[in-house]
Amino acid sequence: LKKTEDFEVAEEFKTKLAALPALKTAFEALTPGRQRAYLFYFSDAKQAKTRAARVDKCIPQILNGKGLND
């Protein structure tokens, strides 16, 4: 099984984490399984536009401490 650190972090998500400290704190507070689900979901998209849209759509959920499918 892969660890959370082994998953690729999409550039669009890295940018948002750097710009929003509250998002970084909220993401780090999530369980490792939830973190992996988000990272896989973001990096699974092939186009940058799609990755950015997915990140923007999930920010409120992350800030509320919810997982991808919660």
N, C-alpha and C positions, 0 to 999 in steps of 0.2 A: 504494500500500500504506500502511496505517496504521502509525504508530509506536506503541510501547508506551505512551507518554504520552497518546496519543489515545483509548485505551480507558477507558471509565468504570470506576471502582473502586467496587464495591458497598459500601454503608455497613457491612454486617456484617463485611466483610473489613477495612475501615479500622479498625474497633473492635478486631479481633483483632491487627492489626499494632501498634496503639498499646499494647495490653495485654501483648503478648509480644515483647520486643526481639529474641529469638532467631529468631522467625518472620520479622520484618522483615529481619534480616540474611540469613537463608537465602533468602528470596524475592528479594532484590536480587542474590544470588549466582547465581541461575538465569539461563539464557540468555534473551535477549529473546523468542524464540519461545515458550519455556515460560511465561514471565510472561504473554504475551498469551493463551495457551491457558487459563491459570487465570482471568485477568480476564474473558475472554469467557464461560467456563463459569459463573462466579459471577454475572455480571450478566445472563445469559440467562434465569434463572429469574424468574418474575413475582411470586411470593409471597415475602415476607420470611422466612417459616419455611423455605421450600425453599432460599433463598440461604444462610441460617444453617447448615442441615444440610449443604449442599455444602461450605461453608468448613470446618466441623468435621471432615468426612470427609477432606478433603485436607490438613489440617495436618501429619499424620505424613509424608506424601509430600513435602511442601515442605521439612520439616526434614531429610529424608534426601537432598535434592538431586535428587529425581526429578521428571520432568515428569508431566503429567496422564495420559498414556497409556503411561508407562514400566512 
